[in-house]
């Protein structure tokens, strides 16, 4: 399992533990991939997972470049249209997974990106 897969697995377990239902993982569109799609109550959560083992290049969320954000938003729009979810409450979240002192730490940033 590579670092990205490890981070996504940790994020998935975190979401389930906190009452989210996992709907899809690694959903592919022509614009890119959505790491995790989850649901809680009446909201659909589109989750980008960023995993790091150190901060040599900044925080994990710092990897969310304008290019990556644009493609994530387009991927979300494709998913919403394909699944006919227009009007559904959505949240574009980032989950940072970092290894700190041999422990994995999670920082869930809800509504990190606006449609």
N, C-alpha and C positions, 0 to 999 in steps of 0.2 A: 504494500500500500504506500503510495507516494504521499508527500506532505499535504498536498491539496485534498486528497481523498481522506486522509486522517482528520484534517480540520472539518471537512463536511460531515464526517461520521460523528465527531464530537458535537458539532452544531446541531445535528439531527437529534441526538440524544438529549441535548439541552432543551430543544423545542418541545419534544414529547414530554419531558419531565415538567415543563411549564404549561401544559395544557393545549398544545398545538397538535393538530392532526396533519401528518405529512401527506400531501396530495401527489406530488411529483418530485423527482430528483433528476438533476442534469437534463432539464428540458431544452432541446435543441431547436433553434430557429435559424434562418439564414443570417440573422444579425449577431448570433452568439448563443451562449448557454445561460440558463437561469439555474443556479446551483440547487436551490430548494424552493418549492412552492408549498406553503402550509396554510392551514385554515384554523381560525379560532373564532368562535361565535359566528358573526356574519361578515368577517373580514378575511380577505385573501392576502397572505403575506408572501412577497417575492423577496427571497433572501439571497444576498451575495455573501459568500463566506471568504474571508481573507485570513490566511494562516501564515504565521511567521515563527521562527525559532529565536530571533533576536531583533533588535531595533537598529541594526546597522544602516538600514535604508528607511528608517522612520516607522511610524505605526502602520499596522496592516491597512487601515482605511486610506492611508496616503497612496495606496496603489489604485485607488478609484480615480482614474484620470477622466478628464472631460470626454475623451473618446470612449472609454469603457462605460461611463454613465449613459452616453447617448445610445450606445448599442444595447445596454440593459433596458433602457426605457422602450426602445423599439421592440425588443423581444417580449417585454411585458404587454405592449399594445397588441402584438400578434397573438399572444396567448389569450388575452381578454376577448379579442374578436373571434378567434377560432372556437373558444368555449362558450361564446355568447354570454359573457359576464358583464356587459356594459351596465353601468349603474351600481355595480357591486363595490362596496367599500374595499379599497386596497391600500397596502402599505409596502413601500420598498425599503427594506431593512438591510443593514450590513451587520454581520456577526464577525467580530475579530476574535481569532483564536491564537493565543500566544503562549509559547513555552517560557515560563518565568521560574527560575530556580528549580528546574526539573518538574514543574507542575504546569498543567495546561490551564490557562485562564481564559474566560469568555467575557466579552463585552458586546452586548446586544444593543445596537443603535437603531431604534425604531424610527420609521419615517426619515431615514437618512437622506433619501433622494425623493424629490417631488416630481410627479408626472406633469 
